[in-house]
Amino acid sequence: MANARTNLDRALKAVLRAVPRADYSACLTLIRSLIEGLPEGPLAAELASCVARRYSAEVLVELCPRDLGRWSAGAVAVALDAVRAMPRGKARARGLCLLVDRIELAEKREAFEAVLDGTLPTIEYQVVAVSTEGDLVRLLELSPASWGEEWLERKRAALGPQAGIDWEGRHRSRFGTWSAQAVERLWAESLKHQPRPGYSFPFPYVWGPLAPRLNADQVEFALSRIRACADDSARNCALLWFSAHLTDRECLDIVRYAREAVRRSHKRLEFDRGVVEVFGRVPRSEIHAFFEVAVAKGTAYERYSVLPLLLPFLDADDLQAAIERIAADSQSPENGNEICAVARFLTPSQVAKYLPRAGKGEPCLIRRALEFTPDERDGLLSSLLDTLGRKRPNRQVSRVSELLPWLNEISRGELPRDIAQWIESNAAILPSPPRRR
């Protein structure tokens, strides 16, 4: 217990020394973790207010999690007040999107209008790179259904001929705006499909997003067309849209075709994650053969492009071999976070083995360690506190951010509270944001 207390005191001193010397982004990551980790009470709200005062309401809003339940009610209220105090424009619209499940219908409409008129662009770079497409998905989920149709019509008018049935199918799937009428209309239009000039793919791509929404007769018609195709690549790719309706033999042919494509090519797995849908339908020996092809690829990039897709289907021996191969690749200077692909399969002894040299993969291994029992976890994570003072300021702050759930537990909330109080009292010396070019 005395040693644990010493480690906690050492961690507190190290992070308080490091915060003023760390980068702005590392500091904000720590503050986000603190707000999420603090219990219901005034301190989380005070820390949120501190961010708005030291930086801006816009920065505070960017710290909000997608799941607002991870913040206390007081912190969410501070963020909501900050957004409502903003003038109309991009920052306010972005804030309304992030807080969409706590705002009024009129405010949702304001955010939606900002998307329609381009005030809120598709891609935005602020504290981190973010895409407002995700915000629009959430906004449309919590708004009247007619808004989704309105957005599609506006986009279709702007794009003109480019917005064909394939475009519409992709976007309806992305934004959840399907209706029975839309399915029937797109299906009818797909039957008139002619391959685009210069493209040999003989099927309308809209069949992909339509597949789970078609009735039995429509599925059978589409499959009859696809099965008659003589081009192996086009046929197998299109069959994967209807993976739930395939025969065992078709699943086997697809897996074998994909395996040979990986053997011949230096590119990624030809069907990427689509072929995973049928891995569970083929004999174990076929998965083992696929594994042998993948692990024999010549570069770490080529192996990493395929092996993670196979992991859930491997037997115990192949799984351990894949873990060893990926872990070895992640130790090379040009790589780093490949270990994240296998983190969920690692045992405590394996985490202990890879953690000292995990590099960019350290956060993934810490999250894995947090899932172990206290006895297994405490020894692993205590070693990270022992070496904390030897790291650069950015790494010290980042590591404490990653360890915060554990530090909160073993200190009974004391350490996060002490850090939060110090930041709130010393806001003036926090790192300044980078200058915008």
Secondary structure, DSSP 8 states (H G I E B T S, - for coil): -HHHHHHHHHHHHHHHHHGGGS-HHHHHHHHHHHHHHS-SSHHHHHHHHHHHHHT-HHHHHHH--SSGGGS-HHHHHHHHHHHHTS-SSHHHHHHHHHTGGGS-HHHHHHHHHHHHTTSS-SEEESSSEEEHHHHHHHHHHTS-HHHHHHHHHHHHHHHGGG--HHHHHHHHHHHT---HHHHHHHHHHHTT----TT----S-TTHHHHGGG--HHHHHHHHHHHHT---HHHHHHHHGGGGGG--HHHHHHHHHHHHHHHHH-SSS-TTGGGGGGGGGGS-HHHHHHHHHHHHT-SSHHHHHHHHHHHGGG--HHHHHHHHHHHHHHHTSTT--GGGGGGGGG--HHHHHHHGGG-GGGHHHHHHHHTTS-HHHHHHHHHHHHHTGGGS-HHHHHHHHHHHHHHHHHHTTTHHHHHHHHHHHHTGGGS-------
